[in-house]
């Protein structure tokens, strides 16, 4: 039996959607926009800068590099942003371009969403995998989010999940595989978070790497991609949030059991 949802995601509509967008614009919030291009997920950081009847205007932060390959009118995109430690997500479509879109950026007009989801803050805190679980991860090379063209010697690997959040994970592999990985690399990822559950399949981007020579291990910091864009993706996102909550409870229980009895 699948684990029942224990996280309470708040669904915002109408005035609450507009209020959340207005708050983000007032605070010059950075929004993460994700879209599909060439069969791969592409993520860019954008500024929420204007709300009008015609839509939401977002623009590239000054000095940042962006990847807008094959961006088109009516293309679906996923947006997430944070206000006061609360995470908001919604899907939208591109309505127009207010200036030329190049690798140096530009301004994009998005459709105002009818609904928006406000995710529990705890879902985005990294939670260690409980000590009684050994979660194997299968993952494979999917290209790069930048202009890197290096092809790893191997393209399919196994690792171990060490921590998890609704937005990303950390996976550890042997240090002998270090030449196979680099920042901005895209990977497909599959793991079964609890023995009684169905596997989770996601795409992710390697954000950082950490070598531990003494341990002979390489730690990969991964960010999940594309979960905001579709109903299926948000279903996975909610599953991840539930799993993080369950891991937190298991870790709390393990911590209590390890404490000495008080007489």
C-alpha positions in Angstrom: 0.0 0.0 0.0 1.3 3.4 -0.9 2.1 5.9 1.9 -0.8 8.3 2.5 -0.1 12.0 2.3 0.7 13.6 5.6 1.9 17.0 4.3 -0.8 19.6 4.0 -0.1 21.6 0.7 -2.2 24.7 0.5 -3.8 25.4 -2.8 -4.2 29.1 -3.5 -6.7 30.6 -5.9 -7.9 34.0 -7.2 -6.9 36.8 -4.8 -4.5 34.6 -2.9 -2.6 33.8 -6.1 -2.3 37.5 -6.9 -1.3 38.4 -3.3 1.5 35.8 -3.4 2.7 37.1 -6.8 2.5 40.7 -5.5 4.5 39.8 -2.4 7.2 38.1 -4.5 7.5 41.1 -6.9 7.6 43.6 -4.0 10.5 41.6 -2.5 12.3 41.2 -5.8 12.1 37.4 -5.4 14.2 35.1 -7.5 12.0 32.6 -9.3 13.3 29.3 -10.7 11.9 28.7 -14.2 12.1 25.2 -15.6 11.2 24.2 -19.2 11.8 21.4 -21.6 14.2 21.8 -24.5 15.5 19.1 -26.8 14.2 16.4 -24.5 16.0 17.8 -21.5 14.9 20.0 -18.6 16.5 23.4 -18.5 16.4 25.6 -15.3 17.0 29.3 -15.1 16.9 31.8 -12.3 14.6 34.8 -13.1 13.4 37.9 -11.2 9.6 38.4 -10.7 9.4 42.0 -11.6 5.9 43.0 -12.7 2.2 41.9 -12.4 -0.3 43.3 -14.9 -3.7 42.2 -16.4 -1.8 40.9 -19.4 0.4 38.6 -17.2 3.5 38.2 -15.1 6.8 39.8 -16.3 10.0 38.0 -15.4 13.5 39.0 -16.3 17.0 37.8 -16.1 19.1 38.9 -13.2 21.9 41.3 -14.2 25.1 39.5 -15.0 23.7 36.0 -14.9 24.0 33.4 -17.6 20.8 31.8 -18.9 19.9 28.9 -21.2 16.9 29.8 -23.3 17.4 27.3 -26.1 14.3 26.9 -28.3 12.1 28.9 -26.0 8.7 29.4 -27.7 5.4 31.2 -27.3 2.8 29.0 -25.6 5.6 26.8 -24.1 4.7 25.3 -20.7 7.1 26.3 -17.9 7.2 25.6 -14.2 7.9 28.4 -11.7 8.9 28.2 -8.0 9.8 31.0 -5.6 10.2 31.6 -1.9 8.8 34.2 0.4 9.6 34.2 4.2 10.8 30.5 4.0 7.5 29.4 2.3 7.8 27.8 -1.1 5.3 28.5 -3.9 5.0 26.6 -7.1 2.8 26.9 -10.2 2.8 26.0 -13.9 2.3 28.6 -16.6 2.8 29.2 -20.3 4.9 31.8 -22.2 2.7 34.5 -23.6 5.3 36.7 -25.2 8.8 38.3 -25.1 9.2 41.9 -24.2 12.7 42.0 -25.6 15.0 39.8 -27.6 15.7 36.5 -25.7 19.4 35.6 -26.0 22.0 33.9 -23.8 22.3 37.4 -22.2 18.7 37.3 -21.1 15.6 39.3 -21.7 12.1 39.9 -20.4 9.4 37.2 -20.6 5.6 37.5 -20.2 3.9 34.6 -18.5 0.2 33.7 -18.1 -1.2 34.4 -14.6 -1.9 30.9 -13.1 -5.4 30.0 -11.9 -4.0 28.1 -9.0 -0.7 28.0 -7.0 0.5 25.6 -4.4 2.1 26.6 -1.2 4.4 23.8 0.1 5.2 23.1 3.8 8.5 24.6 4.7 9.8 21.4 6.2 9.5 19.6 2.8 12.5 21.6 1.6 14.8 20.8 4.5 17.3 18.1 3.7 16.6 15.1 5.8 19.3 12.3 6.3 18.2 8.9 5.2 17.3 7.0 8.4 20.1 4.7 9.7 18.1 1.6 9.3 17.5 2.2 5.6 19.9 1.5 2.7 18.5 3.2 -0.3 20.2 2.3 -3.6 20.0 4.8 -6.5 20.3 4.0 -10.2 21.2 7.0 -12.3 22.4 7.7 -15.8 23.9 10.5 -18.0 21.5 12.9 -19.7 23.8 15.6 -21.0 24.6 19.0 -19.5 22.7 22.2 -18.7 25.5 24.3 -20.3 27.7 24.0 -23.3 29.8 21.2 -21.9 30.2 18.4 -24.4 32.4 16.0 -22.4 31.0 12.4 -22.6 31.8 10.3 -19.5 33.5 7.0 -19.9 30.6 5.3 -18.2 27.0 6.5 -18.6 25.1 4.4 -16.0 25.9 4.1 -12.3 24.7 2.9 -8.9 25.0 4.9 -5.7 23.5 5.3 -2.3 21.1 8.0 -1.2 22.3 9.9 1.9 19.8 12.7 2.2 16.6 13.9 0.6 14.3 16.9 0.3 11.4 17.8 -2.0 13.8 19.6 -4.3 16.9 17.5 -4.3 19.1 14.8 -2.9 22.6 13.8 -2.1 24.0 10.6 -3.6 27.4 9.0 -2.7 29.5 6.9 -5.2 33.0 5.5 -5.2 35.8 8.0 -5.8 36.9 6.0 -8.8 33.9 7.4 -10.7 35.0 11.1 -10.1 35.9 11.6 -13.8 32.3 10.7 -14.8 30.7 13.7 -13.1 30.8 17.5 -13.2 28.7 20.6 -12.3 25.6 21.2 -14.4 25.5 17.6 -15.5 22.0 16.2 -16.1 21.1 12.8 -14.9 18.0 10.5 -14.8 17.5 9.1 -11.3 15.5 6.2 -9.9 15.2 5.0 -6.2 12.7 3.3 -3.9 12.5 5.5 -0.8 10.7 2.9 1.4 10.6 -0.8 0.7 6.8 -0.9 0.4 6.6 2.0 -2.1 6.9 2.2 -5.9 10.1 3.6 -7.2 10.5 7.3 -7.8 11.8 8.4 -11.2 13.1 12.0 -11.6 15.5 14.0 -13.6 18.1 16.1 -11.8 21.1 18.4 -12.2 24.4 18.1 -10.4 24.8 21.3 -8.4 28.0 20.5 -6.5 30.5 17.7 -5.8 32.5 16.9 -2.7 35.5 14.5 -2.6 36.3 12.6 0.5 39.6 11.1 -0.2 40.0 9.4 3.2 36.7 7.7 2.7 37.3 7.0 -1.0 33.9 8.5 -1.8 32.4 11.2 -3.9 29.2 13.1 -2.8 26.9 14.5 -5.5 24.5 17.3 -4.6 21.5 17.0 -6.9 18.6 19.3 -7.7 15.4 17.8 -9.1 14.1 19.3 -12.4 10.7 19.7 -14.0 8.4 18.7 -11.1 6.5 22.0 -11.1 5.5 21.8 -14.8 2.9 19.1 -14.9 0.3 17.3 -12.8 2.4 14.1 -12.8 5.5 16.1 -11.7 3.6 17.7 -8.8 2.4 14.2 -7.8 6.0 13.2 -7.5 6.8 16.4 -5.6 4.1 15.6 -3.1 5.3 12.1 -2.7 8.8 13.4 -2.0 7.4 15.8 0.6 5.7 12.9 2.3 8.8 10.8 2.3 10.9 13.7 3.8 8.3 14.0 6.6 8.5 10.2 7.2 12.3 10.2 7.2 12.2 13.1 9.8 9.9 11.0 12.1 12.1 7.9 11.7 15.2 10.0 12.5 13.5 11.5 15.5 12.6 8.1 16.8 16.1 6.7 16.2 17.5 9.7 18.1 15.2 9.1 21.1 16.1 5.4 21.2 19.8 6.3 21.3 19.3 8.6 24.3 20.2 7.1 27.7 17.3 6.4 30.0 16.8 9.1 32.7 16.3 7.7 36.2 
